[in-house]
C-alpha cells in the first residue's frame, strides 16, 4: 500500500471539505475521499490510518459515522481475521434514500407545527408552511426519481 499522491491527497481533502460543510467531521470526509480512490479498494483500518496519517482511535470514530447505512461498509476476507473497509456498491443511494426518508418524519413534524399555529395569523405560519410544502413535494417526487435511477443502472427497484 502506498501513500496517496499529491493529487490524491488534494482530492481527499476536497471531499473532506465538502462533507464538512454538510456537518460531517473532516476526518470522516477524508476517510470517504480516500476510500473513493485508494488501491486496493478495500483497506484495513491500519492502512487507512497510515495513508491519512491519523490515529486509529480518530479513524474508528470517523468510520462509525460512515457505517451502517452510510456509503462505507465493512468486509472480511476468507481466512483473514482483519476487517476491511470499502465504499459500498449501493452505499450512496442507500445513504440518500435514508436521508430523504427522514424528510417524511420532518414533514409530519411541520404538520404538527401548523396545527399548533392553526389560529395564528398567516404571516406567522408562512415560514412553517413553506417548509411543509417543500418536504411534501420531495416526499411525493423522490420515490419516482430513485426508481428511475435504479432503472438506469439496470437494477430491480427496491420493494
C-alpha positions in Angstrom: 0.0 0.0 0.0 1.4 3.3 -0.9 0.8 6.8 0.4 -1.6 9.0 -1.6 0.0 11.0 -4.4 -0.2 14.8 -4.0 -3.2 14.9 -6.4 -5.0 12.1 -4.5 -4.3 13.9 -1.2 -5.8 17.1 -2.6 -8.8 15.2 -3.8 -9.2 13.5 -0.4 -9.1 17.0 1.3 -11.6 18.4 -1.2 -14.1 15.6 -0.4 -13.5 16.2 3.3 -14.1 19.9 3.0 -17.3 19.3 1.0 -18.7 16.9 3.7 -17.5 19.2 6.5 -19.8 21.9 5.0 -22.6 19.2 5.3 -21.8 18.8 9.0 -19.5 15.7 8.9 -16.2 15.8 10.7 -13.2 16.4 8.4 -11.7 13.0 9.3 -14.8 11.2 8.2 -14.8 13.1 4.9 -11.1 12.2 4.5 -11.8 8.5 5.0 -14.6 8.7 2.5 -12.4 10.5 0.0 -9.6 8.0 0.4 -11.9 5.0 0.0 -13.1 6.5 -3.3 -9.7 6.5 -4.8 -7.5 4.0 -2.9 -5.9 0.9 -4.4 -6.9 -1.7 -3.4 -10.5 -0.5 -2.9 -10.7 -2.5 0.4 -8.5 -1.1 3.1 -7.8 -2.2 6.7 -8.1 0.5 9.4 -4.3 0.3 9.7 -3.8 1.0 6.0 -6.2 3.9 6.1 -4.7 5.4 9.2 -1.2 5.2 7.6 -2.4 6.7 4.3 -4.2 9.6 6.0 -1.6 10.0 8.8 -4.3 9.8 11.5 -4.6 7.8 14.7 -6.6 4.6 14.8 -8.9 6.0 17.5 -9.9 9.0 15.4 -10.3 6.7 12.4 -12.6 4.4 14.5 -14.8 7.4 15.4 -14.9 8.5 11.8 -15.9 5.1 10.5 -18.8 4.8 13.0 -20.3 7.9 11.2 -19.9 6.3 7.8 -21.4 2.9 8.7 -24.0 1.3 8.9 -26.5 2.7 6.4 -23.9 5.0 5.0 -21.6 4.8 2.0 -19.0 2.7 3.7 -19.2 -1.0 4.6 -17.0 -3.5 6.4 -16.0 -6.7 4.7 -13.9 -9.7 5.7 -11.7 -11.9 3.5 -11.8 -15.7 3.9 -9.0 -16.9 6.2 -8.2 -13.3 7.3 -9.1 -12.0 10.7 -8.8 -8.4 9.7 -11.8 -6.2 8.9 -11.6 -4.1 5.7 -13.5 -1.0 4.7 -14.7 -0.1 1.3 -17.3 2.1 -0.4 -20.4 0.0 -0.7 -21.6 -0.5 -4.3 -25.0 0.9 -3.4 -23.8 3.0 -0.4 -24.5 6.4 -1.9 -28.0 5.6 -3.0 -28.8 3.9 0.4 -27.5 6.9 2.2 -29.6 9.3 0.1 -32.7 7.2 0.4 -32.3 7.1 4.2 -31.7 10.8 4.3 -34.8 11.5 2.3 -36.9 9.1 4.3 -36.1 11.3 7.3 -37.8 14.0 5.3 -41.2 12.3 5.8 -40.6 12.4 9.5 -39.8 16.1 9.4 -42.8 16.8 7.2 -45.0 15.2 9.9 -43.4 17.4 12.5 -44.1 20.5 10.4 -47.7 19.4 10.1 -47.9 19.3 13.9 -46.5 22.8 14.0 -49.1 24.0 11.5 -51.8 22.5 13.8 -50.3 24.3 16.8 -50.4 27.6 14.8 -53.8 27.0 13.2 -55.3 30.1 14.8 -52.2 32.2 14.3 -52.0 34.9 11.6 -51.0 33.7 8.2 -47.8 35.7 8.3 -46.7 33.7 11.4 -47.5 30.4 9.7 -45.8 31.3 6.4 -42.3 30.0 7.2 -43.5 26.7 8.5 -46.0 26.3 5.7 -43.2 26.8 3.1 -41.0 24.1 4.7 -44.0 21.7 4.9 -44.8 22.3 1.3 -41.2 21.6 0.2 -41.0 18.4 2.2 -44.4 17.2 1.0 -43.2 17.8 -2.6 -39.9 16.0 -2.1 -41.7 13.1 -0.4 -44.0 12.7 -3.4 -41.3 13.1 -6.1 -38.2 11.4 -4.7 -39.5 7.8 -4.9 -40.0 8.1 -8.7 -36.6 9.7 -9.0 -34.9 6.8 -7.2 -36.9 4.3 -9.3 -35.6 6.0 -12.4 -32.1 5.8 -11.0 -32.4 2.1 -10.4 -33.8 1.5 -13.8 -30.9 3.4 -15.4 -28.5 1.1 -13.5 -30.3 -2.0 -14.7 -31.3 -2.9 -11.2 -34.6 -4.2 -9.9 -36.4 -1.5 -8.0 -36.4 -1.9 -4.2 -39.6 -3.2 -2.8 
